[in-house]
Amino acid sequence: MHRLTGLALTAVALCMLASTPNSVSARDDGRYANSPLKPWFDQLASGKGLCCSFADGVKVENVDWDTQNGRYRVRLNGQWIIVPDAALVTEPNKFGPAVVWPYQDSDGITQIRCFMPGAGAKLDRLRYATSR
């Protein structure tokens, strides 16, 4: 009986391993472990959840993000992507430059988990006031 239980548990574990998505590439390699901003980055979240839990953040140069028609957009891999409202980090940016947390969905399309405008950027309050 114990042998069958062990085999069943092994089979379940292998099925879980096989069904784990392989497109998730987020990691914490310890590079920023001693940064005074690490705890702050670790708790950053948007309406889509914690930013750093799912995707690596990427610093965005000023020429690669802006607003158009009251919406933020970010240029990634030469393509402008509209930032979904749910992906916007609304707390003040302690880091300075804009940061985006992109990932590729199961279809290979770049999505945005989180976006934090550069320090000093004013959030478009009109857009959020009218969308509630």
C-alpha positions as a Markdown table, in Angstrom:
| # | Residue | x | y | z |
|---|---|---|---|---|
| 1 | Met | 0.0 | 0.0 | 0.0 |
| 2 | His | 2.8 | 2.4 | 0.8 |
| 3 | Arg | 4.5 | 1.6 | -2.4 |
| 4 | Leu | 1.4 | 2.6 | -4.4 |
| 5 | Thr | 1.1 | 5.8 | -2.4 |
| 6 | Gly | 4.7 | 6.7 | -3.2 |
| 7 | Leu | 4.2 | 6.0 | -6.9 |
| 8 | Ala | 1.0 | 8.1 | -6.9 |
| 9 | Leu | 2.8 | 11.0 | -5.3 |
| 10 | Thr | 5.6 | 10.7 | -7.8 |
| 11 | Ala | 3.1 | 10.7 | -10.7 |
| 12 | Val | 1.3 | 13.8 | -9.3 |
| 13 | Ala | 4.6 | 15.6 | -8.8 |
| 14 | Leu | 5.7 | 14.9 | -12.4 |
| 15 | Cys | 2.4 | 16.1 | -13.8 |
| 16 | Met | 2.7 | 19.3 | -11.8 |
| 17 | Leu | 6.2 | 19.8 | -13.1 |
| 18 | Ala | 5.2 | 19.2 | -16.7 |
| 19 | Ser | 2.3 | 21.7 | -16.5 |
| 20 | Thr | 4.4 | 24.5 | -15.0 |
| 21 | Pro | 4.7 | 27.3 | -17.6 |
| 22 | Asn | 8.1 | 27.6 | -19.0 |
| 23 | Ser | 7.7 | 31.2 | -20.3 |
| 24 | Val | 8.1 | 32.8 | -16.8 |
| 25 | Ser | 11.6 | 34.1 | -16.5 |
| 26 | Ala | 11.5 | 36.2 | -13.4 |
| 27 | Arg | 14.2 | 35.7 | -10.9 |
| 28 | Asp | 16.0 | 37.3 | -8.0 |
| 29 | Asp | 19.7 | 36.6 | -8.6 |
| 30 | Gly | 20.7 | 38.5 | -5.5 |
| 31 | Arg | 22.3 | 41.3 | -7.5 |
| 32 | Tyr | 20.4 | 44.0 | -5.5 |
| 33 | Ala | 20.2 | 42.2 | -2.1 |
| 34 | Asn | 22.1 | 45.1 | -0.4 |
| 35 | Ser | 20.3 | 47.9 | -2.1 |
| 36 | Pro | 18.4 | 50.2 | 0.4 |
| 37 | Leu | 15.6 | 50.2 | -2.2 |
| 38 | Lys | 15.2 | 46.4 | -2.3 |
| 39 | Pro | 12.4 | 46.2 | 0.4 |
| 40 | Trp | 10.5 | 49.0 | -1.4 |
| 41 | Phe | 10.8 | 47.3 | -4.8 |
| 42 | Asp | 9.7 | 44.0 | -3.2 |
| 43 | Gln | 6.4 | 45.5 | -2.0 |
| 44 | Leu | 5.5 | 47.5 | -5.2 |
| 45 | Ala | 2.2 | 46.4 | -6.7 |
| 46 | Ser | -0.3 | 47.4 | -9.3 |
| 47 | Gly | -3.9 | 46.2 | -9.8 |
| 48 | Lys | -2.3 | 43.1 | -11.3 |
| 49 | Gly | -0.4 | 42.2 | -8.1 |
| 50 | Leu | 3.1 | 42.4 | -6.9 |
| 51 | Cys | 5.4 | 43.7 | -9.6 |
| 52 | Cys | 8.6 | 41.9 | -8.8 |
| 53 | Ser | 6.9 | 38.5 | -8.1 |
| 54 | Phe | 6.2 | 37.8 | -11.7 |
| 55 | Ala | 8.5 | 39.8 | -14.0 |
| 56 | Asp | 11.9 | 41.6 | -13.9 |
| 57 | Gly | 11.7 | 45.4 | -13.9 |
| 58 | Val | 13.4 | 47.3 | -16.6 |
| 59 | Lys | 14.5 | 51.0 | -16.4 |
| 60 | Val | 12.8 | 53.0 | -19.2 |
| 61 | Glu | 14.6 | 56.0 | -20.7 |
| 62 | Asn | 12.5 | 59.2 | -21.0 |
| 63 | Val | 12.3 | 58.8 | -24.8 |
| 64 | Asp | 10.7 | 55.4 | -24.4 |
| 65 | Trp | 7.6 | 56.3 | -22.4 |
| 66 | Asp | 5.0 | 59.1 | -22.7 |
| 67 | Thr | 1.3 | 59.7 | -22.6 |
| 68 | Gln | -1.1 | 59.7 | -25.5 |
| 69 | Asn | -4.8 | 60.5 | -25.2 |
| 70 | Gly | -4.5 | 60.5 | -21.4 |
| 71 | Arg | -2.9 | 57.0 | -21.3 |
| 72 | Tyr | 0.7 | 56.0 | -20.5 |
| 73 | Arg | 2.5 | 54.0 | -23.2 |
| 74 | Val | 5.9 | 52.4 | -23.2 |
| 75 | Arg | 8.2 | 51.5 | -26.2 |
| 76 | Leu | 9.4 | 47.9 | -25.8 |
| 77 | Asn | 11.3 | 46.1 | -28.6 |
| 78 | Gly | 10.6 | 49.0 | -30.9 |
| 79 | Gln | 6.8 | 48.8 | -30.4 |
| 80 | Trp | 4.6 | 51.2 | -28.4 |
| 81 | Ile | 2.4 | 49.4 | -25.9 |
| 82 | Ile | -0.4 | 51.1 | -24.0 |
| 83 | Val | -0.1 | 50.6 | -20.3 |
| 84 | Pro | -3.3 | 49.0 | -18.9 |
| 85 | Asp | -4.8 | 51.1 | -16.1 |
| 86 | Ala | -4.6 | 48.0 | -13.8 |
| 87 | Ala | -0.8 | 47.9 | -14.4 |
| 88 | Leu | -0.1 | 51.4 | -13.1 |
| 89 | Val | 1.9 | 51.7 | -9.9 |
| 90 | Thr | 0.4 | 54.8 | -8.2 |
| 91 | Glu | 2.8 | 55.3 | -5.3 |
| 92 | Pro | 5.6 | 57.9 | -5.6 |
| 93 | Asn | 8.7 | 56.7 | -7.5 |
| 94 | Lys | 11.7 | 56.6 | -5.0 |
| 95 | Phe | 14.0 | 55.1 | -7.7 |
| 96 | Gly | 13.8 | 58.0 | -10.2 |
| 97 | Pro | 13.6 | 56.7 | -13.8 |
| 98 | Ala | 10.4 | 55.1 | -15.1 |
| 99 | Val | 10.3 | 51.3 | -14.7 |
| 100 | Val | 8.2 | 48.7 | -16.5 |
| 101 | Trp | 7.7 | 45.0 | -15.7 |
| 102 | Pro | 7.0 | 43.3 | -19.0 |
| 103 | Tyr | 6.4 | 39.7 | -19.7 |
| 104 | Gln | 5.3 | 37.5 | -22.6 |
| 105 | Asp | 2.0 | 35.7 | -22.4 |
| 106 | Ser | 1.4 | 32.2 | -23.6 |
| 107 | Asp | 0.9 | 33.5 | -27.1 |
| 108 | Gly | 4.3 | 35.3 | -27.1 |
| 109 | Ile | 2.7 | 38.8 | -26.9 |
| 110 | Thr | 4.4 | 41.3 | -24.6 |
| 111 | Gln | 2.2 | 42.4 | -21.7 |
| 112 | Ile | 2.8 | 44.8 | -18.9 |
| 113 | Arg | 2.5 | 43.6 | -15.4 |
| 114 | Cys | 3.4 | 47.0 | -13.8 |
| 115 | Phe | 4.5 | 50.4 | -14.9 |
| 116 | Met | 5.8 | 53.2 | -12.7 |
| 117 | Pro | 6.2 | 56.6 | -14.3 |
| 118 | Gly | 9.5 | 58.5 | -13.7 |
| 119 | Ala | 9.9 | 60.5 | -10.5 |
| 120 | Gly | 8.1 | 63.9 | -10.8 |
| 121 | Ala | 5.6 | 62.6 | -13.3 |
| 122 | Lys | 2.0 | 63.7 | -12.4 |
| 123 | Leu | -0.5 | 60.9 | -12.7 |
| 124 | Asp | -3.4 | 61.8 | -15.0 |
| 125 | Arg | -6.0 | 62.5 | -12.3 |
| 126 | Leu | -8.7 | 63.3 | -14.9 |
| 127 | Arg | -8.4 | 59.8 | -16.4 |
| 128 | Tyr | -8.7 | 58.1 | -13.0 |
| 129 | Ala | -11.5 | 60.4 | -11.8 |
| 130 | Thr | -13.6 | 59.5 | -14.9 |
| 131 | Ser | -12.8 | 55.8 | -14.9 |
| 132 | Arg | -14.2 | 55.1 | -11.4 |
